[in-house]
Amino acid sequence: MARVRAQAVSVAGVLAPGARGDVAAPGAVERARDLAGRLPRIVLEARRVAASVAGVHGRRRAGVGENFWQFRPYVPGESAARIDWRRSGRDGRLHVRQREWEAAQTVWLWVNLSSSMGFRSSLAMDSKAGRALTLGLGLAGALAEAGERVGLLGAGQTSGGSTALERLAGACALQLRETGADQPDLPPEVAVARAAAIVLVSDFLNPPQMLAARIRALAHQGARGHLALIADPVEETFPFSGQVMLETMDGAARLRIGDASGWGEGYRAALARHRAELAEIAARWGWSLTLHRTDRPASEAALRLLSLMGAPVTSRADDLRARGSGA
């Protein structure tokens, strides 16, 4: 019988939502400290990611006669002189013509560093946590260089320019050292400014409705968001057959499977349903969902996310604000 040292609780949780516990497993503290120690190397890789996608996100500069950036929905209370009536007449909704300097925004980043993110198979380039940090910091670096303000969701402070990436990395290191393995697997419930952008980087293996509640709260505040779903290739394919014993990396939890091939079919079907529900939740609020596997370069996901962040969207939250009601 093959023994696979994997993130068994996470895999089983797709078939049995709620299986993930809140108690840190033995060894999780050490892994958190190890991740903190690896941050200098992660920062170097994040710098390479930021450099590889430089210029994708429109640069924000204030000034007279700035280039047109995009249309955005009219917000009640704004001057009617800001409305572009020609564009508004196309779909019956009020739109404001926005220029680059007006479109500058605050981007809040959250990276899931909980125990499930420590998994790495032999097929992956990095653990899910390592890749999530590389992607998140690289994206933040590219945005900061383009003139945006970036910060960790819930931290309350933002920074910009060439030092932003290192500042965020330092905040992550402090968080890992102070709280160790006690890392939340859902983004914090916080207030954000209207029109802020949110980037959540996680494996999103929680029951989808738990995430939906957090997204709904942020969207009702006017935030636009993007989900970067990090997955190990083994989690995607479950490439096992025969009898298999799945166990956590510290051996604290085990799952015995008699027919791994047959079990894998059910698992992959359940995973597809899980992903479809996540996509529906994101689309409901005008958010995006990007899948990124850890056997692929982080720059691929960064490029897609930056492209999405430059695209105007209309969400259910816009409709709710226009009607003056909520759901």
C-alpha positions in Angstrom: 0.0 0.0 0.0 1.4 3.4 -1.0 1.7 6.0 1.6 1.4 9.5 0.4 2.5 12.3 2.7 0.0 14.9 1.7 -2.4 17.5 3.0 -5.0 14.9 3.7 -7.4 17.0 5.7 -7.5 19.5 2.9 -8.2 16.9 0.2 -10.9 15.2 2.2 -12.5 18.5 3.0 -13.6 18.9 -0.6 -15.7 15.8 -0.2 -16.6 16.5 3.4 -16.8 20.3 4.0 -15.9 21.5 7.4 -13.4 18.7 8.0 -10.6 21.3 8.5 -10.0 22.1 12.2 -8.9 25.3 13.8 -6.2 23.6 16.0 -2.7 23.9 14.7 -1.1 20.5 14.0 2.3 19.6 15.5 5.0 21.0 13.4 2.9 23.8 12.0 4.7 26.4 14.2 8.1 25.2 12.7 6.7 25.4 9.2 5.5 29.0 9.8 8.9 30.0 11.1 10.6 28.3 8.2 8.4 30.2 5.8 9.4 33.5 7.6 13.0 32.5 7.2 12.5 31.9 3.4 11.1 35.4 2.9 14.3 37.0 1.6 14.4 34.4 -1.2 10.7 34.8 -1.8 11.2 38.6 -2.1 13.8 38.2 -4.7 11.5 35.9 -6.8 8.7 38.4 -6.3 10.9 41.1 -7.6 11.5 39.1 -10.8 7.7 38.5 -11.1 7.1 42.3 -10.8 9.8 43.1 -13.3 8.4 40.5 -15.8 4.9 42.2 -15.8 6.0 45.8 -15.6 4.0 48.1 -17.7 0.9 45.9 -17.9 -1.0 48.0 -15.3 -1.5 51.6 -16.5 0.7 54.0 -14.6 -1.0 56.6 -12.5 0.2 60.2 -12.7 -1.6 63.3 -11.7 -1.7 66.3 -14.1 -3.7 68.3 -16.5 -4.9 66.5 -19.7 -4.1 63.0 -18.4 -5.1 60.1 -20.7 -8.5 58.6 -20.5 -8.5 55.5 -18.3 -12.0 54.0 -18.2 -15.7 54.5 -17.5 -16.9 53.8 -14.0 -20.5 53.7 -12.6 -21.8 57.0 -11.4 -22.0 57.2 -7.6 -25.0 59.1 -6.1 -23.9 62.4 -4.7 -21.4 63.2 -7.4 -21.8 66.2 -9.6 -24.0 65.6 -12.6 -21.4 67.4 -14.7 -19.1 64.4 -14.4 -21.6 62.1 -16.2 -20.8 61.0 -19.7 -24.3 61.1 -21.3 -23.3 59.5 -24.6 -21.8 56.4 -22.8 -24.7 56.4 -20.3 -27.3 56.3 -23.2 -26.0 53.0 -24.5 -27.2 50.8 -21.6 -29.4 53.2 -19.6 -26.9 53.4 -16.7 -25.0 56.5 -15.6 -21.3 56.4 -16.3 -18.5 58.8 -15.3 -15.5 59.3 -17.7 -12.5 58.6 -15.5 -8.9 59.7 -16.2 -5.7 57.9 -15.0 -5.0 60.2 -12.1 -8.6 59.8 -10.9 -8.4 56.0 -11.1 -5.5 55.7 -8.7 -6.6 53.2 -6.0 -5.6 51.4 -2.9 -5.1 47.7 -3.3 -5.4 45.5 -0.3 -3.7 42.1 -0.3 -4.5 39.0 1.8 -2.5 35.8 1.6 -3.7 32.7 3.3 -0.7 31.3 5.3 -2.7 28.7 7.3 -1.5 25.1 7.7 -3.2 23.8 4.5 -1.0 26.2 2.4 2.2 24.4 3.6 1.5 21.5 1.2 4.0 20.8 -1.6 4.1 17.7 -3.8 7.1 16.5 -5.8 5.4 18.0 -8.9 5.3 21.5 -7.6 7.9 24.3 -7.8 7.1 25.6 -4.3 4.6 25.1 -1.5 1.2 26.7 -1.9 2.2 29.3 0.9 5.5 30.1 -0.8 3.9 30.5 -4.2 1.0 32.6 -2.7 3.5 35.0 -1.1 5.6 35.2 -4.3 2.5 36.0 -6.4 1.0 38.4 -3.9 4.2 40.3 -3.3 5.1 40.3 -7.0 1.7 41.7 -7.8 1.9 44.3 -5.1 5.4 45.4 -6.3 4.1 45.8 -9.9 1.1 47.8 -8.7 3.2 50.0 -6.4 5.6 50.8 -9.2 2.6 51.8 -11.4 1.6 54.4 -8.8 -0.9 52.4 -6.7 -1.0 52.2 -2.9 -0.8 48.7 -1.5 -1.2 47.2 1.9 -2.1 44.0 3.8 -5.9 43.7 4.3 -6.6 44.5 7.9 -3.3 46.1 8.6 -4.5 49.7 8.0 -1.3 51.0 6.4 -0.4 51.3 2.8 2.8 52.1 0.9 3.8 52.8 -2.6 6.9 53.1 -4.9 9.9 50.9 -5.0 10.0 50.0 -1.3 6.4 48.8 -1.1 7.2 45.1 -1.8 9.8 45.0 1.0 7.5 46.7 3.4 4.7 44.2 2.8 7.2 41.3 3.1 8.4 42.7 6.4 4.8 42.9 7.6 4.2 39.2 6.6 7.4 38.1 8.4 6.3 39.9 11.6 2.9 38.3 11.3 4.4 34.8 11.0 6.8 35.3 13.8 4.2 36.8 16.2 1.3 34.4 15.5 3.2 31.3 14.3 0.8 28.6 13.1 -2.3 30.5 14.2 -3.0 31.9 10.8 -6.6 32.5 9.6 -7.8 30.7 6.5 -10.3 33.4 5.7 -9.7 37.1 5.1 -10.4 39.5 8.0 -13.7 41.3 8.4 -12.6 44.9 8.0 -13.9 48.2 6.6 -12.4 49.4 3.4 -12.7 52.6 1.4 -15.1 52.7 -1.5 -13.5 51.7 -4.8 -10.6 49.9 -3.1 -9.3 46.8 -4.9 -9.0 43.5 -3.0 -6.8 40.6 -3.9 -7.3 37.4 -2.0 -4.6 34.6 -2.5 -5.6 31.2 -1.1 -6.4 27.6 -1.8 -10.0 28.5 -0.9 -10.8 25.0 0.5 -13.2 26.3 3.0 -16.9 25.7 2.4 -17.7 28.4 -0.3 -20.4 30.1 1.7 -17.9 31.0 4.4 -15.9 33.0 1.8 -19.1 34.3 0.2 -20.0 36.1 3.4 -16.6 37.9 3.5 -16.9 38.9 -0.2 -20.4 40.2 0.2 -19.3 42.4 3.1 -16.5 43.9 1.1 -18.5 44.3 -2.1 -21.3 46.1 -0.2 -18.6 48.7 0.8 -17.8 49.2 -2.9 -14.7 47.1 -3.1 -13.7 45.4 -6.3 -12.0 42.1 -5.9 -9.9 39.3 -7.4 -9.5 35.7 -6.1 -6.2 34.0 -6.9 -6.8 30.3 -6.3 -3.5 28.4 -5.5 -3.5 24.7 -6.2 -0.8 22.0 -6.1 -0.9 19.7 -9.3 -1.5 16.7 -7.1 -4.6 18.3 -5.6 -5.8 18.9 -9.1 -5.3 15.4 -10.6 -5.1 13.0 -7.6 -2.7 10.7 -9.6 -3.0 7.6 -7.4 -4.2 4.1 -7.8 -4.6 1.0 -5.6 -4.5 1.2 -1.9 -3.3 4.6 -0.6 -2.8 6.0 2.9 -3.0 9.8 2.9 -1.5 11.5 5.9 -0.6 15.0 6.9 3.0 16.0 6.8 3.3 15.6 10.5 1.4 12.3 10.6 -1.3 13.7 12.9 -4.2 12.8 10.6 -4.7 9.9 8.2 -7.1 8.8 5.5 -7.0 5.2 4.2 -8.3 4.7 0.7 -8.9 1.2 -0.7 -9.4 2.1 -4.3 -7.6 5.4 -5.0 -8.5 5.4 -8.7 -12.2 5.1 -8.0 -12.1 7.5 -5.1 -10.2 10.0 -7.2 -13.0 10.2 -9.7 -15.4 11.2 -7.0 -12.9 13.7 -5.6 -12.3 15.4 -8.9 -16.0 15.7 -9.5 -16.4 17.2 -6.1 -13.5 19.6 -6.7 -15.1 20.7 -10.0 -18.4 21.5 -8.1 -16.5 23.3 -5.4 -14.6 25.5 -8.0 -17.9 26.2 -9.9 -19.5 27.5 -6.7 -16.5 29.7 -6.0 -16.7 31.1 -9.6 -20.4 31.8 -9.2 -19.9 33.6 -5.9 -17.1 35.8 -7.4 -19.1 36.6 -10.6 -22.2 37.5 -8.5 -20.3 40.5 -7.1 -18.3 41.3 -10.2 -15.1 39.8 -8.8 -12.7 37.6 -10.8 -11.4 34.1 -10.1 -7.9 33.0 -11.4 -6.6 29.5 -11.0 -2.9 29.1 -10.5 -1.1 25.8 -10.2 2.2 25.7 -8.4 3.9 23.8 -11.3 3.5 26.9 -13.4 5.4 30.3 -13.3 4.0 32.8 -10.9 4.3 35.5 -13.6 1.5 33.8 -15.6 -1.0 34.5 -12.8 0.4 37.9 -12.1 0.0 38.9 -15.7 -3.7 37.7 -15.8 -4.5 39.5 -12.5 -3.0 42.8 -13.6 -4.9 42.5 -16.9 -8.1 41.9 -15.0 -7.5 44.8 -12.6 -7.3 47.2 -15.5 -10.7 46.1 -16.9 -13.8 48.0 -15.8 -16.6 45.8 -14.4 -20.2 46.1 -13.4 -21.2 44.1 -10.3 -24.3 43.3 -8.4 -23.0 45.7 -5.8 -23.3 48.6 -8.3 -26.9 47.6 -8.9 -27.7 47.5 -5.2 -26.2 50.9 -4.6 -28.1 52.4 -7.5 -31.3 51.1 -6.1 -30.4 52.2 -2.6 -30.9 48.7 -1.2 -28.8 45.7 -0.1 -29.0 41.9 0.0 
